[in-house]
């Protein structure tokens, strides 16, 4: 790969503007592969459930419009269609079942689970009555941060091996 191709890929990955022409020294470093269009990185975003807004990978999306996330509190089964419409539009949805009757909750959950599977999305429980449904272009990272003893105000007792 030539220097031009490497620089072009780096600029495109970092969200640079239009492709610039670089001077070459005429030693034939360019290849036919450099002339092909550079593939853009995947559109997958890491959505951290923490407060930082940055996924575990540290990658921050350079979108012009903010990512929209919808909260739905279903009261009737017909609300499941609204949830699925958001998923089809590639919008993540938080479903809050706190005030939903058990029978309706089960039907909505079944319907939305099937629809999420159909659009290659993901669904995760993040609380007792709260689900997060995301389309295929968004990854859910709900790993809990490590809880270390050093953050506590007390020290752990020394345990010796009884031999």
LOKOLZA-669875 format. One line per 10 residues: number of its first residue (from 1); for each residue y, x, z of C-alpha. Coordinates in Angstrom, 2 decimals. Layout:
N
NUM) Y:X:Z  ...
***
This chain:
163
1) 0.00:0.00:0.00  3.38:1.33:-0.89  6.37:1.71:1.35  8.08:-1.20:-0.36  5.16:-3.52:0.38  5.03:-2.44:4.01  8.75:-2.97:4.51  8.64:-6.34:2.74  5.79:-7.56:4.93  7.56:-6.37:8.08
11) 10.85:-8.05:7.14  9.09:-11.30:6.18  7.05:-11.31:9.41  10.18:-10.85:11.52  11.88:-13.70:9.71  14.12:-11.65:7.46  15.99:-13.08:4.54  15.41:-12.71:0.85  13.36:-9.86:-0.54  15.49:-6.78:-1.08
21) 15.02:-4.15:-3.75  14.35:-0.67:-2.37  14.85:2.53:-4.28  11.71:4.42:-5.10  11.49:8.11:-5.73  9.37:7.61:-8.85  6.21:9.20:-7.48  4.08:6.13:-8.20  3.53:4.85:-4.67  3.72:1.24:-5.80
31) 0.55:-0.60:-6.76  -0.18:-3.95:-8.31  -0.89:-5.32:-4.83  2.76:-4.71:-3.90  3.89:-7.10:-6.61  1.87:-10.02:-5.23  3.56:-12.51:-2.96  3.19:-11.61:0.71  1.34:-14.19:2.80  3.38:-15.67:5.60
41) 1.97:-15.72:9.14  0.14:-18.81:10.32  2.21:-21.78:11.47  0.21:-22.05:14.71  2.39:-22.05:17.80  1.32:-21.32:21.34  2.60:-24.07:23.57  2.69:-22.84:27.12  2.58:-25.47:29.80  4.76:-23.23:31.95
51) 8.53:-23.34:32.12  9.27:-20.33:29.92  8.79:-21.90:26.49  7.02:-18.76:25.31  3.29:-18.77:24.64  0.89:-16.19:26.05  1.17:-14.10:22.90  4.92:-13.71:23.47  5.67:-15.04:19.99  8.75:-17.23:19.83
61) 9.05:-19.44:16.78  12.27:-19.16:14.76  12.52:-22.82:13.84  15.90:-24.22:12.99  15.19:-27.58:14.60  13.57:-27.68:18.05  9.95:-28.68:18.37  9.79:-32.32:19.42  7.21:-33.51:21.95  6.77:-37.24:22.61
71) 5.78:-38.86:25.91  3.98:-42.21:25.61  3.08:-44.52:28.49  0.68:-47.02:26.88  0.76:-50.57:28.23  -1.36:-52.25:25.53  -4.02:-51.00:23.12  -1.61:-51.27:20.19  0.35:-48.35:21.67  -2.50:-46.09:20.53
81) -1.33:-46.55:16.92  2.06:-45.10:17.88  0.32:-42.07:19.39  -1.79:-41.53:16.27  1.24:-41.90:14.00  2.95:-39.07:15.91  -0.15:-36.88:15.56  -0.31:-37.56:11.83  3.35:-36.48:11.63  2.31:-33.23:13.40
91) 4.19:-34.10:16.59  2.55:-33.29:19.94  2.13:-36.23:22.33  1.85:-36.43:26.11  0.04:-39.59:27.19  0.83:-40.79:30.71  -1.78:-43.29:31.92  -0.28:-43.65:35.43  0.65:-47.34:35.01  -2.07:-48.28:32.49
101) -4.93:-50.63:33.34  -8.35:-48.94:33.42  -9.81:-51.00:30.55  -6.83:-50.30:28.27  -6.84:-46.65:29.32  -10.47:-46.27:28.21  -9.87:-47.96:24.83  -6.71:-45.95:24.10  -8.46:-42.73:25.14  -11.42:-43.44:22.83
111) -9.18:-44.35:19.88  -6.83:-41.40:20.30  -9.71:-38.96:20.86  -11.30:-40.01:17.57  -8.01:-39.84:15.70  -7.22:-36.42:17.18  -10.59:-35.17:15.97  -9.96:-36.67:12.52  -6.69:-34.72:12.10  -8.31:-31.50:13.43
121) -6.14:-31.68:16.53  -6.86:-30.93:20.17  -6.74:-33.03:23.30  -6.61:-31.73:26.87  -6.30:-33.29:30.28  -3.45:-31.72:32.25  -3.52:-34.06:35.20  -5.44:-36.94:36.71  -3.93:-39.50:34.33  -2.15:-37.28:31.81
131) -3.41:-36.07:28.42  -1.83:-33.76:25.87  -2.70:-34.38:22.21  -1.59:-31.85:19.62  -2.07:-31.57:15.85  -3.92:-28.65:14.27  -0.78:-26.52:13.93  -0.29:-26.22:17.70  -2.48:-24.43:20.21  -2.72:-25.55:23.84
141) -2.76:-22.83:26.49  -3.28:-24.33:29.91  -4.70:-21.29:31.64  -3.41:-21.00:35.14  -1.55:-17.84:36.10  -3.38:-15.42:38.36  -2.78:-16.10:42.04  -2.65:-12.78:43.82  -3.01:-12.13:47.52  -0.01:-9.77:47.41
151) 2.27:-12.78:46.86  1.33:-14.23:50.23  3.13:-13.44:53.47  -0.08:-12.36:55.15  -2.49:-9.60:54.37  -6.18:-10.14:53.71  -8.52:-8.90:56.46  -10.57:-5.78:55.81  -14.18:-6.69:55.23  -16.74:-3.97:55.75
161) -20.21:-3.98:54.27  -22.75:-4.55:57.12  -25.40:-1.86:56.72
***
